[in-house]
Amino acid sequence: MHKHVGKHLKMNKKDEILKAMISNPNQGNKVLFFTPKSLKEYLFSDLHVDQVQLLIQEIIEEKPELIRILDESRLISGLAVLPTGNVESFLSEGGFTKIEKDKLRTQKIVVEKESIEFENSKIDLRLNKWQLKTFWWIFGFAILGSGLSLYNFIDNLSPSENTKKQEERIKKLETELRELKTSNSKLNTSDSLNTNEN
C-alpha cells in the first residue's frame, strides 16, 4: 500500500501552526494571541479560515496540553489561542509529523500482517483439502492392515496342518523308539539268559 514511508515527510500543517505560534508572527503587531484568520494570513493563504480553524480544533482534541484557548466571549474574532510551554518539546520530538509517520508505519505493518495471515489461511485450506482427499485412503489401508494382522494373530493361535502332522510324526517316532527299546531290552535279557546257560 505505502511503498515508502518517507524519512523526510513534509511538515504536518498542525506542526506548522505550532511552530508559527512559538515563533510569534504577531509580535510586531503587539497581538499576544492567534486566531484562524491571523494564522491563515501568515501561513496558509491557500486555505479557507474555516479549514485553519478545523486544524486548530484537531490540535486541541489530539493534544490539549499544547494550546490554551482564550475566553471567546471577550473577542470579536471568535476562536483565539495561545501556545503553551509544551509546544517546543513536542515539536523537537517530531510533533504531529512523527505521529502521522508512526500511524503510516503501523498501518503498513497491519497490512503486511493481514497479507501473511491471508497467505497462511490459503495454505491451511489447501492442506485441509489434501487431508480430506487422502484421509479415506489412509483410513482404508489402516483398517485393512489391522484386519490382516488380527487374522494372522488368530491363525497363529490355532495349530496348522503342518504342525499337526509334525506332532503325529513325533509321537509315532517316540512310539517306535519305545518299542525298539523294549525289544532291545528283551533281546539283552534273552542274551544274558542264554549266556548264563552256557
Buried (B, 14 or more C-beta within 10 A) or exposed (E): EEEEBEEEEEBBBBBBBBBBBEEEBBEEEEEEBBBBBBBBEBBBEEBEBEEBBEBBBBBBEEBEEBBEBBEEEEEEEEBBBEBBEEBEEBBEEBBBBBBBBEEBEEEBEEEEEEEEEEEEEEEEEEEEEEEEEEEEEEEEEEEEEEEEEEEEEEEEEEEEEEEEEEEEEEEEEEEEEEEEEEEEEEEEEEEEEEEEEE
